[in-house]
């Protein structure tokens, strides 16, 4: 069993940039092709660094709309504790998936990827958008490509564009710090035959919620059982762990306090 406990609270600064005037997509020219290759190499270096550092911080796993929509975020850091990559994974109420990834080097945003699914008639198309940033924080170059059932996997190059979405870390920041849509209030106890779970989330209808297994009955948990209805909607701060058994990962309550 693998167990990781998360105590670090990381504040992120929202990233938003303007892009140039939109123009038609263009095939990648030789200079752009070299630019793309070199910048993808830097992204691969960042991936290699965090693969060996074993340093991550996870948000809670949130869901809404009867468990149809989901949100989670992960921060990856290097051996010195600096954030080098951020990922957010989103599933909307139509079960379409989006993944946004942010790459950092030299203490600045280096690149973002915006990957998403889109329904087209009876099939799904997959889109990839790459944005690269200058040291001054401006979008320097953009590339994209589309993959669908008609795509030749051996001939699907990225195209130069200026139409990509500019993604930011607003939701990541809120999810990691349990603010905004990801505010935590006590919403009840879910009782099952095998385990009981704390249900937490924003105290609104159709808001994001998250469930954490109760591994043991501490005085804090015992008090919640005694006053469950009374505590509904009360703000809470928690520490949690993620445990893995085989391919299954779940959240475990570690400790908490009322706010």
C-alpha positions as a printed NumPy array, in Angstrom:
array([[  0.   ,   0.   ,   0.   ],
       [  1.318,   3.396,  -0.978],
       [  0.467,   6.306,   1.309],
       [  1.212,   9.967,   0.763],
       [  0.219,  12.739,   3.16 ],
       [ -0.137,  16.349,   2.018],
       [  0.378,  19.254,   4.398],
       [  1.967,  21.916,   2.155],
       [ -0.21 ,  24.887,   1.214],
       [  0.959,  26.473,  -2.018],
       [ -0.271,  29.857,  -3.237],
       [ -0.25 ,  30.229,  -6.999],
       [ -0.474,  33.432,  -8.969],
       [ -3.064,  33.37 , -11.735],
       [ -1.499,  33.434, -15.163],
       [ -3.229,  35.346, -17.918],
       [ -1.702,  36.786, -21.065],
       [ -2.915,  38.427, -24.217],
       [ -2.17 ,  37.028, -27.635],
       [ -1.613,  38.582, -31.023],
       [ -4.288,  39.333, -33.573],
       [ -5.861,  36.146, -34.929],
       [ -4.753,  34.888, -38.307],
       [ -5.366,  31.742, -40.312],
       [ -3.596,  28.537, -39.266],
       [ -0.35 ,  27.927, -41.101],
       [  1.77 ,  24.797, -41.651],
       [  4.897,  24.796, -39.506],
       [  7.769,  26.409, -41.421],
       [ 11.313,  25.124, -41.006],
       [ 12.237,  27.752, -38.404],
       [  9.006,  27.099, -36.522],
       [  9.625,  23.369, -36.758],
       [ 13.045,  23.795, -35.109],
       [ 11.524,  26.118, -32.515],
       [  8.829,  23.558, -31.678],
       [ 11.305,  20.7  , -31.46 ],
       [ 13.644,  22.632, -29.147],
       [ 10.833,  23.754, -26.868],
       [  9.322,  20.275, -26.689],
       [ 12.785,  19.039, -25.685],
       [ 12.732,  21.498, -22.766],
       [  9.294,  20.206, -21.752],
       [ 10.666,  16.659, -21.821],
       [ 13.575,  17.723, -19.604],
       [ 11.111,  19.174, -17.08 ],
       [  9.134,  15.932, -17.168],
       [ 12.308,  13.931, -16.529],
       [ 13.259,  16.145, -13.579],
       [  9.933,  15.712, -11.793],
       [  9.812,  11.994, -12.593],
       [ 12.936,  11.532, -10.465],
       [ 12.092,  14.035,  -7.693],
       [  9.004,  12.238,  -6.317],
       [  7.643,  15.578,  -5.107],
       [  3.932,  16.205,  -5.659],
       [  1.029,  17.97 ,  -4.039],
       [ -2.503,  16.95 ,  -4.904],
       [ -5.793,  18.741,  -4.592],
       [ -8.738,  16.803,  -3.32 ],
       [-10.74 ,  14.959,  -5.976],
       [-13.969,  16.885,  -6.536],
       [-17.192,  15.972,  -8.302],
       [-20.583,  17.531,  -9.012],
       [-23.803,  16.984, -10.979],
       [-24.429,  13.522,  -9.535],
       [-20.793,  12.535,  -9.978],
       [-20.803,  13.261, -13.729],
       [-18.358,  16.187, -13.606],
       [-14.937,  15.93 , -11.956],
       [-11.99 ,  18.172, -11.138],
       [ -8.514,  17.54 ,  -9.737],
       [ -5.147,  19.293,  -9.804],
       [ -1.568,  18.207,  -9.18 ],
       [  1.571,  20.251,  -8.544],
       [  4.944,  18.664,  -9.388],
       [  8.192,  20.075,  -8.023],
       [ 11.891,  19.382,  -8.479],
       [ 14.384,  18.312,  -5.822],
       [ 14.608,  21.861,  -4.461],
       [ 10.857,  22.182,  -4.001],
       [ 10.266,  24.528,  -6.947],
       [  7.1  ,  23.937,  -8.934],
       [  8.048,  22.752, -12.427],
       [  4.734,  21.431, -13.755],
       [  1.064,  21.85 , -12.871],
       [ -1.735,  19.678, -14.211],
       [ -5.481,  20.066, -13.941],
       [ -7.89 ,  17.405, -15.132],
       [-11.497,  18.321, -15.837],
       [-14.463,  16.195, -16.868],
       [-17.58 ,  18.21 , -17.67 ],
       [-21.205,  17.19 , -17.202],
       [-21.177,  15.659, -20.705],
       [-18.174,  13.49 , -19.679],
       [-15.872,  15.335, -22.091],
       [-12.298,  15.523, -20.805],
       [ -9.898,  18.467, -20.64 ],
       [ -6.319,  18.51 , -19.368],
       [ -4.341,  21.717, -18.911],
       [ -0.618,  21.499, -18.169],
       [  1.685,  24.364, -17.165],
       [  5.478,  24.104, -17.479],
       [  7.884,  26.32 , -15.535],
       [ 11.595,  26.975, -15.969],
       [ 13.873,  29.649, -14.495],
       [ 11.049,  30.67 , -12.135],
       [  8.687,  31.611, -14.97 ],
       [  5.949,  30.11 , -17.086],
       [  7.56 ,  28.436, -20.091],
       [  4.706,  26.635, -21.844],
       [  1.115,  25.462, -21.522],
       [ -0.755,  22.623, -23.156],
       [ -4.526,  22.587, -23.53 ],
       [ -5.859,  19.158, -24.507],
       [ -9.573,  18.559, -24.874],
       [-12.272,  16.41 , -26.427],
       [-15.119,  17.692, -28.561],
       [-18.125,  15.881, -29.972],
       [-18.451,  15.925, -33.743],
       [-21.554,  14.162, -35.04 ],
       [-21.327,  10.638, -33.623],
       [-17.595,  10.627, -32.855],
       [-15.068,  12.428, -30.693],
       [-12.253,  14.676, -31.855],
       [ -9.16 ,  15.338, -29.742],
       [ -7.438,  18.736, -29.835],
       [ -3.966,  19.741, -28.646],
       [ -2.9  ,  23.372, -28.216],
       [  0.639,  24.433, -27.278],
       [  1.458,  27.96 , -26.114],
       [  5.057,  29.045, -25.511],
       [  5.928,  32.126, -23.48 ],
       [  8.734,  34.67 , -23.639],
       [ 10.76 ,  35.606, -20.517],
       [  8.514,  38.702, -20.262],
       [  5.43 ,  36.524, -19.926],
       [  3.938,  37.115, -23.359],
       [  2.733,  34.403, -25.728],
       [  5.591,  33.889, -28.164],
       [  4.35 ,  31.106, -30.434],
       [  1.29 ,  28.866, -30.653],
       [  0.755,  25.475, -32.27 ],
       [ -2.2  ,  23.123, -32.489],
       [ -3.435,  19.938, -34.085],
       [ -6.594,  17.883, -34.244],
       [ -7.016,  14.115, -34.152],
       [-10.208,  12.343, -35.209],
       [-11.231,   9.072, -36.82 ],
       [-10.016,  10.283, -40.232],
       [ -6.561,  11.353, -39.036],
       [ -3.494,   9.588, -40.373],
       [ -1.377,   9.027, -37.213],
       [  1.769,   9.108, -39.344],
       [  0.933,  12.494, -40.846],
       [ -0.584,  14.784, -38.23 ],
       [  1.859,  17.655, -37.659],
       [  1.268,  20.668, -35.431],
       [  0.167,  23.83 , -37.244],
       [  1.168,  27.368, -36.364],
       [ -1.791,  29.391, -35.119],
       [ -2.733,  32.438, -33.037],
       [ -6.171,  31.15 , -32.073],
       [ -5.296,  29.007, -29.059],
       [ -7.058,  29.39 , -25.729],
       [ -5.039,  31.162, -23.019],
       [ -5.35 ,  28.946, -19.953],
       [ -4.561,  30.033, -16.392],
       [ -4.166,  28.546, -12.926],
       [ -7.171,  30.206, -11.253],
       [ -8.986,  26.944, -10.576],
       [ -5.784,  25.184,  -9.538],
       [ -5.109,  27.866,  -6.947],
       [ -8.618,  27.592,  -5.525],
       [ -8.597,  23.795,  -5.508],
       [ -5.258,  23.563,  -3.685],
       [ -6.308,  26.165,  -1.115],
       [ -9.971,  25.052,  -0.866],
       [-11.345,  28.431,  -1.91 ],
       [-14.05 ,  29.634,  -4.292],
       [-15.904,  26.719,  -5.89 ],
       [-13.737,  24.341,  -3.84 ],
       [-14.492,  25.743,  -0.4  ],
       [-14.894,  23.015,   2.213],
       [-17.881,  22.767,   4.525],
       [-19.198,  19.696,   6.261],
       [-21.973,  18.084,   4.208],
       [-22.57 ,  14.858,   6.112],
       [-21.349,  11.308,   6.606],
       [-21.728,   8.661,   3.909],
       [-22.226,   5.235,   5.495],
       [-21.43 ,   2.045,   3.587],
       [-21.005,  -1.593,   4.576],
       [-17.203,  -1.361,   4.423],
       [-16.33 ,   2.202,   5.443],
       [-17.784,   5.567,   6.358],
       [-16.814,   8.77 ,   4.531],
       [-16.804,  12.468,   5.322],
       [-18.637,  14.381,   2.604],
       [-17.225,  17.905,   2.217],
       [-17.832,  20.722,  -0.234],
       [-19.231,  24.171,  -0.839],
       [-22.562,  24.695,   0.894],
       [-24.578,  25.265,  -2.302],
       [-26.775,  23.065,  -4.45 ],
       [-24.885,  21.325,  -7.273],
       [-21.557,  22.472,  -5.819],
       [-18.331,  20.498,  -5.903],
       [-18.04 ,  17.855,  -3.182],
       [-15.353,  15.417,  -2.121],
       [-15.452,  12.277,   0.028],
       [-12.74 ,  11.076,   2.421],
       [-12.628,   7.675,   4.062],
       [-12.741,   7.717,   7.878],
       [ -9.937,   5.328,   8.909],
       [-10.45 ,   5.585,  12.673],
       [-12.778,   7.196,  15.2  ],
       [-10.784,  10.061,  16.707],
       [-12.337,  12.487,  19.228],
       [-12.875,  14.979,  16.362],
       [-14.68 ,  12.375,  14.235],
       [-16.644,  11.075,  17.217],
       [-17.925,  14.607,  17.846],
       [-19.05 ,  14.858,  14.21 ],
       [-21.038,  11.611,  14.507],
       [-22.782,  12.987,  17.602],
       [-23.654,  16.337,  16.01 ],
       [-23.895,  15.448,  12.302],
       [-27.063,  17.405,  11.498],
       [-26.012,  20.366,  13.606],
       [-22.653,  20.703,  11.8  ],
       [-24.015,  20.676,   8.23 ],
       [-22.643,  23.705,   6.352],
       [-19.887,  24.438,   8.883],
       [-16.521,  25.434,   7.379],
       [-13.715,  22.961,   7.949],
       [ -9.975,  22.697,   7.323],
       [ -8.499,  19.239,   6.819],
       [ -5.329,  17.31 ,   6.197],
       [ -5.655,  14.208,   4.088],
       [ -3.765,  11.306,   2.588],
       [ -4.045,   9.432,  -0.666],
       [ -3.697,   5.68 ,  -0.408],
       [ -3.241,   3.235,  -3.26 ],
       [ -4.126,  -0.439,  -3.41 ],
       [ -3.351,  -1.9  ,  -6.809],
       [ -4.788,   0.459,  -9.411],
       [ -7.275,   1.979,  -6.983],
       [ -6.497,   5.3  ,  -5.254],
       [ -8.677,   6.859,  -2.582],
       [ -8.624,   9.755,  -0.115],
       [ -8.294,   9.284,   3.629],
       [ -9.087,  11.812,   6.346],
       [ -6.056,  12.516,   8.572],
       [ -7.106,  15.438,  10.785],
       [ -9.319,  18.486,  10.781],
       [-10.448,  21.6  ,  12.566],
       [-13.453,  23.893,  12.336],
       [-13.005,  27.386,  10.933]])
